[in-house]
């Protein structure tokens, strides 16, 4: 690492999902947090939803369990590939030196994101905001707010332009 100053090396985790908001956050990150003369590591973090649990008494699931499990696994893999391809399209449009790592987690997004940030110890966590209203946020909770309260690094929550 000769000739490279420590302040120019950044590790930034960007939480990505199927939403426009997360791709906007990735684009914002590339435009605003990564300079042309720095070497940054961009960690794209995608969290697959937890698998649905069924009881052993569910006859329909027992009869079609292997087909259902195979279909769900294929759908999950296709979704991961789709999100990562969209993210790749976003970061390829920027002429900056960026090392990209992909991390795939499974479970509740807020817990996986916080745990991953704790393990990776990045300089910054970047997340998009879905712009939910008060009632929906009260019922569902906000993943970005949860993470902002719990992780130890700075958190940037990027609002999509349509949320203004």
N, C-alpha and C positions, 0 to 999 in steps of 0.2 A: 504494500500500500504506500510505497514511496511517492512523494510528490502530491499526495492527496491529503488535504487538511481535514481534520475530524469534523469541523463545523459544516463541511460540504456533504457529509454522508448522513443521510436521513433514512429512517425506516418509517413508512407511513402505511397504516392498515386502512383500507377502504372496504367497508361492508357493502357488498353488491347483492342484488336480488333481481327479480324479473321486472322491477318497476323502472319507469322513466326517471323517477327521483334519484335512484341510486346511480344511474348512468350519468345524470346531471352532476351529482356529487363527485363522481370520478373525474369528469371533465373539468369541474371547478378546481379540484385538487391539482390536476396537471397544470392548469393555467396559473394558479395562485400560490401553490406551496412548493413547487419544484422549479428551481431556476435552471437556466441553460448551462451554467457552469458547475452544477452539482451532480454528484452521482448518488442517486436515491434508489432505495429498494421500496418498491410498491407491492404491498401484500394485498391481493384481492381475496377477501374472505366471503365465502358463500355458505349459508347455513341451510341445510335441507330440513324441512319440517320433520318433527318426530313421527315415526310410523304409528298408524292407528292400531289400537289394541282391541282385540276381540276376545270374548269369552270362549271357552272350549265347548259351550253348549250351543253356539251359533252354527246350526246345521249347514246353512248355505255357505258359510265361510269354510267349514270343514270340507265340503264337497268340492269346492273350487279353490282351495287354499293355495295350491302350487301355482295355478294359473294367475290368481289374484296377486300373489307375492311376486311372481315373475313380472307381471304387468306393472306393478307399482315400482319395482326396482328399475325397470327399463325407463319408466316415466321420470323417475328421479335422476337417472344418469343423463337422459336427454335434456332435462331441465338444467342441470349443472353445465353441460356442454353448451347449451344455448346461451346461458348467462355469461359464461366465460368468453364465448365468441363475440358477443356484443361488447363486452368490456375490452377485448383485444382490439376491436374496431375503433373504440374510443381512444385508447392510448396510442395506437399506431398513427393517428392523425396529428400527434404532437411530435415535433422534432427535438426531443430531449433524450438525454441518456437516462434510461430508466431500466433497472433490473426488476423484472416482474416475477413474483412468486404467487402461487395459487394455494389457498388453504380451503379445504372443504370440511365443514363440521355438520353434525346432525343433532337435532334437539330443539329446545326452545331458543330462539334467536338471541334474546337478551342474555341468557346464561352462557351460550357458546361464545358470543362476541366478547363478553367480559373475561371469560376464562382464557380465550385465545390471546387477548391483549395482555393479560397477566403473564402468560408464558412467553410471548414474543418481545415484550417490553419495547414497543415502538415509541417514536418521538411524538406521534400524533395518530388519533383515530378520526377518520372522516366518515360521516354517515349522511344519507339523504333524509329529508323530512317528508313524510307522506301528507302533511298538512291536514290531519284529521281534526274535526271540530271537537268542541268540548265534550259532548255526550259520547261520541265514539272513542275518544281518548280515555274518558273516564271508565268506559266499559272494557276496552281492550288493553289499555295501558299504552305507554309510548316506549318503544324499544330504545330510541335514541336518548330519551330522558333518563331511563333506567341506567344505561351505560354511562352517561355523563356524570351521574351521581356516584358510580362505583369504580370506574377505572382510574388509574393513577396518572395517566398521561393526559395532555390537553385533548379535548374533543371538539371537533368542528362539525356542527350540524348545518348542512347546506339546504336552504329552502329552494324549491323549484320556482322558476319565475312566475308560474301560474298561481302560486300561493300568496303573492303580494297583495 
